[in-house]
Amino acid sequence: MNRVYYLAVAMVTVFGLIVGVASAQMSDQEAPAEMRIGGQTVINGQINAFRSKRHDDAFSFAAPNIRSVFGSTDRFIGMVKNGYGAIYGARQWSFGRSRFLNGDLFQEVLLTGPNGKEWMALYTLRQQPDGSWKITGVQMKEGVARTT
């Protein structure tokens, strides 16, 4: 692997830690329905794109800052497969709580990975100037029981 790849992985890891601190400080107020639906639509789209190996489509759901860090679909997919395999190969998923804080939408996703392990993914999304929602980061936690 090259230096750019490792730098990108480090940046995503640091971002995940920041998201973890922010999520711990979120209020208990649910995000407005329009935001929640917009974010969930994007997350569904990306997971379905991973499942059907439509990698360019999956990369298109990433925010511009994430796209610029990885620079190509292949690098992005390599990072996802190595660091977020449970999402890449998700068998099933459902949505948990969603919160809106300081311009970011935080959406919990409860999922079962390809090996049957349970996970909770906390996605962060930001609305773009064109009104679309894009994924800015994901933090994973293993062993979270499904509620459905």
N, C-alpha and C positions, 0 to 999 in steps of 0.2 A: 504494500500500500504506500501511497505517497504522503508527503507532509500535509498537503491540502486536505486530504481525507481525514487525517488525524486531528487537524485543526478544526475541521467542521464538526467532528464527533465531540470534541472538547467544548465547542461553542454550544452545541445542542444540550450537552450535559449541564453546563453552567446555567443555561436558560431554564432547564427543567428544575434546577434547585431554586431559581428565582420564582418560578411558577408555584413551586411547593410552598414557599413562604407566603406568597400572595394568596393562595387558596386557603391557607390556614386562617387568614384574616378576613375572609369573605363573610358577608352577612348571610342570614338565613333567608333572604328575600330571593325568590325565584326570578330568573330573567324574564322579561316580557315575552309573550308567546311568539311574536314575529321574529325576535332575535333567536329564541330557542329553536324554532322550526328552521330558520335559515342555517344555523350552525349544524343542526342534526342532519339536514339535507346534504351539506358538504361532507360531513363525516361518513354518512352512508355511501355517498358517491365515491369517496376515496377507498373505503374498505372494499366495496364491490369492485372497484378498478383493480385493487391488489389481487382479489380472488380470481378475477378473469384475466390476469396478467396484462392488463391494459396500462402499462407502466407510464406512458406519456400522460394519460388521463389522470393517473394517481398523482403524478408530479404537478399537474396543473392546479390541484387543490391547495398546494403549499403557497404561503405568502411570499411576496417578492423578496423579502430578506432571506428567507430559507432557500428560495430558488437561486439567489445569487451566491450563497455560501457553497452550494453543491455544484452549481453550474451546468450540470447535465442530469438527464433522467437516470443514466446508469449509476452514477455516483450516489444519487439520492436513494435509488432502490437498493443498492449495496448496503447503505447505512440502515435502511429500514429492515432488511432481511437479517442483518447482524445484531441490531440493537432493539428492534421492535418486532421480532418474529411472531409474537402472539397476535399482533395486529395484522401483519402481512398474511398470516395463515388462519385468521379467525374463523372458527366454525360457526359461531353465533355471537350476537351482541345485542344489548339493549341499553337504553339511555337512563341514567340516573339524574341527579340534580344538575341544574344549570344556574349559573350566577353571572351577573354583569358587574364589572368593577373596573373603574378607571379606563374605560374604552375597550376592555377585553371581555370576551365571552368565555366563561369557563364551563365546560361540559363534561360530566362524568359519563364514561362508557364502561359498562360491565360486560366482559367478554370471556369466551372460552377459546383458548388457543388451540393450535393444531394437535397438541399432545394431551388435550383434555384438562389442562390446568386453568384455573380461574384467575382472572386479572381485573384490575380496575385501571382504566386509562383516564387521565385528566387532560383533556384537550384544551388548548387556548386558541381562540380565533379572534380576528380583528376584521371589522368591516372596512372594505377598500373604498377609495374615492368613487368608483363606479357603482357602489351599493352592494357588491358581492361580498361574501364572507370567505376568508382564507385562513388556513391553519397556520398558526405561528409557533406551535410547540406541542409536545405530548410528554407527559410524565406517567410512568408505569409503576404499578404496585401489584405484586404477586399475591395470590391467596385470598382474594376478596370474594366472598360468597355471593352467588347470584340471588337476586330478589324475586325473580320471575320463574 
